[in-house]
Amino acid sequence: MSEWGKGFWAMIGVCLTWGLSPLFYHQLSGVAVIEVLAHRTIWSLVFFLAILGWQGRLAEFRRTLFGPYFARLAFAALVISINWGLFIWSVKAGFVVESSLGYYIFPLIAVVMGLFVFGEKLSAAQFVAVLLAGFAVIVLTWGLGVAPWISFALAISFALYGVAKKALAVGPVLSVACEVAILTPLALGWLIAQKLGLMPEALAQPVSFGQSAGVTLLLLASGIITAVPLVMFSFASRRVEMSTLGLMLYLNPTLQFLCAVLVFGEDFTFWHMIAFSMIWFALAIYSAPALLRLGIGLRRGA
């Protein structure tokens, strides 16, 4: 198999893991969102440190963590923790259709941020795609009588994460390891306060870790399903062009959407149908060049 093919199938594994993750987090619906997020952070760090130790890169990790990129890494850690927490909550609360819409919207939000933050230019196709996506959101808001704020929050937080990581001279595995390292003291502090009953009454919830073998194993595994896809993404990004990777990432919200409708039985209204159709059409316009390159790459010997 060619190197491109290895990267392609690694990326398929990434998208399957992320796209089917609602099934995993649905099993933790009885656990407080912040406890899930805390364990996801802590066990991700343990996994990343094991990888970096095996690679002999722990010294590089320490230099990066306390080096000149700390502020940017801290901002990235903040916005990705918001994204993770909101996604976990959306699964628990039954808003996976809306979360999938957020990840469909994300590439178009990223285009707009590139325009305003980095002065990038929009092509005619990108302009039409963004305009169509914006109109789709207006239609959905009018039809449902409420803005899809979960979708917006997920898309904007992930786009801000991309802004923070843009031009960061640190590899993806090392940078994410630093991000979870920055978050880990907060995660540990929360879990200790929760265990000792020091939380305010409004935030106090029983500790789930250690109460049953099933839940405990799932919380431990949350670190693995966070870290492994990021390692695989790093592997794929060195072998497959970014435009193709971006296109393949649409498999993630597609699988989330199917989980929401076919497995969880969430409502998919007439207004959702119109809005999603417009978003899918917008993404087809935006992704046409990448679709062509993907077809060429597959013919080359994936």
C-alpha positions, -999 to 999 in steps of 0.1 A, spaced: 0 0 0 13 35 -9 21 61 18 -9 81 6 -31 50 10 -19 44 46 -27 81 54 -61 78 38 -71 47 58 -57 62 90 -79 92 84 -109 70 78 -102 55 113 -101 91 127 -134 100 112 -151 67 123 -139 73 159 -150 109 160 -183 103 141 -194 73 163 -182 90 196 -219 99 205 -225 62 210 -196 61 235 -206 93 254 -242 82 255 -231 54 278 -219 80 302 -251 100 303 -254 94 340 -221 110 348 -217 147 353 -204 164 321 -175 181 339 -164 148 355 -164 132 320 -144 162 307 -119 160 336 -112 123 331 -110 128 294 -83 154 300 -63 135 326 -62 101 309 -54 118 275 -24 133 292 -13 99 306 -16 84 271 3 113 254 31 111 280 35 74 274 38 80 237 62 109 241 82 89 266 84 60 242 96 84 215 122 100 238 105 134 236 97 142 272 124 169 273 110 184 242 75 183 258 88 202 289 105 229 267 74 234 246 50 235 276 70 262 294 83 279 262 73 310 242 41 294 229 25 289 264 -1 317 260 -13 304 226 -14 268 239 -34 279 269 -59 297 247 -61 266 225 -67 245 256 -95 268 268 -115 268 235 -110 230 229 -122 222 264 -153 243 258 -158 224 225 -153 190 242 -176 199 271 -204 212 249 -203 182 227 -205 158 257 -234 178 270 -252 178 237 -250 140 236 -263 138 272 -291 163 265 -302 148 232 -289 175 208 -267 154 186 -285 166 154 -276 201 164 -240 192 173 -236 175 139 -248 207 122 -221 226 141 -193 204 126 -209 208 92 -208 246 96 -173 247 110 -154 247 76 -174 277 65 -169 295 98 -132 288 94 -133 305 60 -149 336 74 -123 337 103 -96 334 77 -110 364 60 -113 387 90 -84 374 112 -57 366 86 -68 387 56 -73 357 34 -93 360 2 -126 343 -6 -130 326 -39 -163 330 -57 -173 294 -47 -164 300 -11 -184 332 -10 -215 314 -24 -210 285 0 -208 308 30 -238 329 19 -259 297 14 -249 283 48 -258 316 64 -292 316 47 -297 280 59 -291 290 95 -316 318 91 -342 294 77 -337 270 106 -339 297 132 -371 311 117 -386 276 113 -378 264 148 -382 298 165 -348 295 182 -312 299 169 -291 267 168 -267 281 194 -252 247 201 -242 244 165 -227 280 165 -208 274 197 -193 242 185 -184 256 151 -169 289 165 -150 272 194 -134 247 169 -126 275 145 -110 295 172 -90 264 181 -78 264 145 -69 300 147 -48 294 178 -30 265 161 -24 282 128 14 288 122 22 272 156 56 256 151 47 226 172 35 192 159 -1 181 166 7 154 191 31 176 211 8 206 211 -23 186 222 -2 170 249 7 205 262 -29 216 260 -42 187 281 -12 193 305 -24 229 310 -59 217 317 -50 188 340 -44 208 372 -79 223 368 -93 188 361 -76 173 391 -88 202 413 -124 197 402 -123 160 409 -107 165 443 -133 191 453 -161 169 440 -148 140 460 -144 160 492 -178 176 488 -164 211 485 -184 221 455 -212 247 457 -246 232 461 -256 242 425 -226 223 411 -224 194 436 -229 160 419 -220 125 431 -186 111 420 -191 83 394 -155 71 390 -149 40 410 -186 34 417 -189 7 390 -164 -12 369 -183 -3 336 -184 34 342 -148 35 355 -135 17 324 -154 40 301 -140 71 319 -105 56 315 -111 48 279 -122 84 272 -86 94 272 -77 67 247 -105 77 222 -94 113 226 -56 107 221 -55 78 195 -74 97 167 -51 127 172 -21 105 167 -37 90 137 -46 124 123 -9 134 128 1 103 108 -24 111 80 -16 147 78 20 139 68 8 117 39 -24 132 26 -29 167 13 -49 190 37 -77 197 12 -84 159 11 -83 156 49 -107 185 52 -131 168 28 -129 135 47 -137 152 80 -173 156 67 -176 119 75 -175 129 112 -207 150 113 -224 127 89 -220 97 113 -230 119 142 -261 129 123 -269 92 116 -264 83 152 -288 110 163 -316 101 139 -313 63 136 -300 53 170 -311 80 194 -343 88 176 -339 126 178 -363 148 159 -354 157 123 -381 182 113 -390 197 79 -370 228 88 -339 206 97 -343 189 63 -343 222 44 -314 237 64 -292 205 62 -299 202 25 -287 238 20 -256 231 41 -248 200 22 -251 218 -11 -229 246 3 -203 221 13 -205 204 -21 -197 238 -38 -169 245 -13 -154 210 -16 -156 204 -54 -118 209 -60 -110 185 -30 -134 159 -43 -115 159 -76 -82 155 -59 -96 127 -37 -107 108 -68 -73 112 -84 -56 101 -52 -77 69 -49 -69 61 -85 -32 65 -78 -32 34 -56 -48 40 -22 
